[in-house]
Amino acid sequence: MMRSAIVHYWLLNMRGGEKVVEALCRLLPDADVFTLFYDPDRVSETIRAHRVRASFLQPFRKGYRSLLPLMPLALESFDLREYDLVISSESGPAKGVITSSNTRHVCYCHTPMRYLWDMYPAYRNEWTRGRWKRALMTPVANYLRLWDFASAARVDQFIANSKNVQRRIWKTYRRESNVVRPPVSVETFYWRPPEDYYLIVSELVPYKRVDAAVRAFNQNGRRLLVVGDGPEYKALRRAAAANVEFRGRVPDEDLRDLYARCRAFVMPGEEDFGITAVEALASGKPVIALARGGALEIVPEFGGLLYDEPEGLLQAIERWDELEPELDARALQRYAAQFSETEFARQIKPILFETRSSSFKLVS
């Protein structure tokens, strides 16, 4: 019987990347899972049901963001010789695992490491305040970029989560890739009559541009609910007026209800794909998004509004007031069905198992 392994950068929450791992775990019920850091209390039961192996960095997971220079060493320490198929889930360094010559390595890429490539100056200057830390980061980042580019050669087949990321993979690694959009549990979302609030669901980090949304809603006085946590949480709360509410992390059931009742969903930053936008569409709600990245592939003309610059959100909200009566919630939900987990499985199976043995156990 063929053996498979799933490698994910870290399992410390249940955001978009972890939802992909969860879907892969359902496709491969006997797969082992390898990760740099693991918190079983913050992942789904589906993932916990698998044998999960964390790296030797596990005791230091509370400060995991500062351990980036050690992550290549930790990943290369995993012994994957016994596996016939390895699937890495990548937006950190997960694809850098070393496999045997007989192992097929497929990388599902959410994006090449953005803090080394697309966002390196911002990561160095905004997220690392100390002058000495910035000076130290320069040679470390140079080493990590060389390692990241070289480790792409260890992958037999790349899968991109969007055309946007497909372009980044080619730009960064000069590798071709197939596009398979990530799975969304669209059937679990529902519509309710809208209440007078807008919604953001996001990790609170600088590149998500939640700060631009806070400024816009401070100015227009409309009610905005922000769901999510992250290093920018305290600064954003201090900058927000009384009409902007921060809910932190909420249970899935409460989140679905917030989607169902919002007036519109706001996505102010450039997303690799944009699972939260799909969740809003599955709730029959329109999306107002920055016209960059994955939003260009997700938001339909009949179900939202794209604006050109981060500071253009204020005008976009005013423009939406004129378009809102034309909204067809059921049409949005039908449109969102193309992003289901069933569709994800249908597209990814031929890529993962194009050379599989008939003895490979696969869940339909």
N, C-alpha and C positions, 0 to 999 in steps of 0.2 A: 504494500500500500504506500502510495506517495505521501510524503510529509510536507506540511506547509507552515510558514511562520509569517506573522505580521509584525512589522517594525514601525513604531510611532515615536515621534520625538519625545513627548512626555504626556502622561495621562494624569492630569491634575484638575480637570474640569470636563465639561461636556459641551464644547463649542463645535464649530463646523467640522474641524479635522477629526475630532473624536466621534462625531456622528458617522463619518466615513468609516472609521475603524469599527464602529458598532455594526454597520451594514456588512463589512467584510467578515466580521465574526459570524454573522448569520449565514453568509455564503460558505464559510469554512468552519464548521462547528468543531473540528478537531485541531484547528491551528493553534500553535503557541504564539504568545504575544511578547515582544521584547520592547522595552522602553527605557529611557534614561531615568525618569522619575515616575513614581506611581503612588497615587493616593486612592485606595479602593473605596473610600467613603464618598468620593466626588465623581465617580464614573458609574455607568449604568450596570444593571445586573447582567446584561448580555456580555459585557466585557469581563466582569468579575467571574463569570462562569468558565472562562478560559484560564489556562495556566499562564500567568503573567510574570515575567522575569524583569526586574529592574537592574540597572547598572550599578557599579560600585560607587557611583555618586549619590545613590539613594539617601544615605544619612544626612546629606546636605541640601535636601530638596527645598527647604524654606528659602534658601538664597539662590535658587536655580538660575536666575537670570544672569548672575555674575560668574557662572561657571562655564560660559561659552567656550573659552580656550581649552577646557579639558574635555569637552564633549566628543571631539573626534577620537581621542584615546579611549574613552568609555565605550563608544559604539564599536570600535575595532576590536574590543576585548570580547564581544559576544561570539560564542562558538556556534556557528550555523552550518557546520559541515554535514550534519545529518539530514538537512532539509532539501527537498527537490524543488520547491517553489518558495521564494521570499518576496513578499510585497511590502515595500516601504511606503509609508505615508509621510509626505515630506513638505514642510515649510521651514523646518529647522534642518539639522544635519543628518536626518534619519537614513538617507540613501547611502551614507558612508560606511555601512556595514560591509564586512568582507565575507564573501561567499565562496564556495568551492567552484571548480571549473564545470562541475556537473549540475550546478544549481541555476535555475532560471530566476533572475531578479527583475521584477517589475516595479517601477516607482510610480505611485500616484502622487503627482506633484500639485500641491495647493498653490505654491509659488516658490521660485528660488529664494534663498534666504534674503529677505528684503532689507534687513539691517546691515548686510554686507554689500549689497548691490544697489538697489533702487534708492535706499534711504540712508546710505552710510554717513554723509555729512550731517544730516539731522540727528541720527542716532548718536554720533560722537558729540555734537555740539549742544543738543537739547537734553538728551537723556543722561549724559555724562558731564556733570557740571564742573568737576575739579580739573584744574589745568594739568596736574600731573597724570591724572587718569586719562585725559585726552591724549597726552603725549605717549603714554603706554599703549593706548588702544591702537595707535597708528600701525606699529609693526605687527601687533597681534592680528588686526583685521587683514593686513596684507597676507600673513601666513594662512589665515582661515579662507580667504578668497582663493588662494592657490590650491589649498586642500579641497575646497568645495568644487572647484572646476575639475580637478583631477579625479575626485570620487564619482563624478558623473559618468566616467568611463566604466565604472563597475556595474552600471545599470544596463540590462539587456533591452528593456522597452520602457519608454516614458509614456505616462498618461497624464494629460493636463486637465484641470477641472473647468477650463473655459478657453475660448480662443485668445482671450487676453493673456492668460498664463502660457498658452502655447507659444505666443510670440516671445514672452520673457524667457522661456526655456531655450528657444533658438538663439536669442540674443546673448544669453548668459553662458550656455553650454554648447551651442552649435549642435543640438540634437533635435531630431524630428520627434513628434509625439502625436498620439491620438487624443481626441477630446471626448471625455465622458464627464458630464456634469454631475456634481455630488448629489447624493440622495437626500430628499426632504420628505418628512412624514406628512405630506400634504393632506391626507385623508383625516388627520387628527385635528385640523383647524376648522373653524366655523365662523359664520357671520352673525353679528348682532347689530341692531340699529346704532348708528354712530353717536357718540357723546362728544362733547366739545373739548377734545384734547388731541394733540398730535403725539406721536410715539417715536422714540429712538431705542433700539436694542443694540448695544455695542459694548465691546471691551473699551475701557476708558484709557486709551493710550493716544499720544499726539497725532499719529497719522490717520486716525479715525475722524479727526476734525470736528469732534463734538463741541469744541470751543467756538467754532463758527456758528453752529446752531444755537448755542447759548446766547451769543451776541445778538443773533437775529430775533430770537424770542424775547430777549430783554427789551428790544426796541419795539416790537409790535404788540407786546403784552398778551399774546395768546398763551394758552396753557400747553406746556410741554412736559411729558413724562419721560424720564431717562432710566432705562433698565440696564444694569451692568455695573461692573466694578473694575478697578485697575489703578495704576499709579497716579492718574490724573484726577481721581475722584474728589479729593479734598480741594484742590485748586479750582475745579469746575464748580463745586458747590459754593465756594467763596465768591466766584464771579457771577453767579446766577441770581436773578431777581426772584421775587416770591412766586411768580407764575411758572417757574421752572422747578419741577420736583424730581428728586433722585430717589429711586426705589431700591438701588443695589441689585443684588441677585434675587430672583423670585422663583418659586416652584414652577414647574412646567405648566401645571393647570392654571395658575394665576397669569402666567405669561400669555397663554392662548386667549384668556378672557380679555387681557389688555389689547391684544391684536384685534380681537373680534369687535371691540367697542370703540376703537380709535377713529378719529376723523380721517387721518392719513398717516402713513409711515414715512419717516424722514431718514435718509441715508446720506449724511453730509461729507463722507470721506470716500476715497477711491478704494473699492473692494476688489480683491482678486476674482471673486465670483459674486457673492452676496446672498448667502442663504437666508438671512433675515428678511431681505426683500421678497424672496419667494414665499416665506412664511406669511408675510403680510398679504401678498396676492392670494394665497390659499385661504386667507380669511376674508376675501372679497374686499380688501382695502387697497386704495391707490398708494403709489410710491412716489415720493418727491426726492430725487436723487441727483447727486453730482454726476455730470455727464462724462464720466471717465470709468475705465476698468470694466468690471463685470456688469455694472448697471446698463451699459449699452447693449448687452446681450439678453438682459432679463426684462427690463421694464417696457411693456408694450405701449404704443401710442394711445390706445383707448383706456389705459389703466394707470396713468401717472404722468409725471412731468420731469424732464431733465433740464438742469441749468448748467451754465458753462463754468462759472468760477465759484470757489468756496464762499465768497462773500455775496454771491448772487442768490442765496437762499431766501432772503427777505422778499425780493421781488417775485421769486417763484411761488411763494405762499400766497401772495396777493393775486398772482395770475391764476392759481388753482381755484380761488373763489369763483372765477368766471366759468371754469370747466366742470366743477363738481357735480352740477345737476345731471350731466350726461353720463355719469358713471353707471355701469352695469356690473353689479357685484358677482352675479352668477357667471358672467363671461370671464371675469378675472379668475374665479375658481377653476373653471374649465381649462383656462390657459395654464394655470399652475400645475395641472395634472401631468404635464410633460416632464416635470422635475421629480417625479415620485421615485421611491426606492425600487419599485418594480421595474421602472424604465432604466434606472442605474444598473440593476442586475442584468437586464437584457443586453445592455451595451458592453458591460465590462467582462462578462463571462467568456465571449469568444477571444478576447485579448489575453485574459489570464490563463486560459486553458487550451490554447490553440495547439499545444503539443502534449496535452495531458494524457495520461494512461486511462484506460477504461475502468481501472480499479480506484480512481480518485473519487472520494466521497464528496458529492456536491449537493447542496440543498436547493431544491427548485423554488 
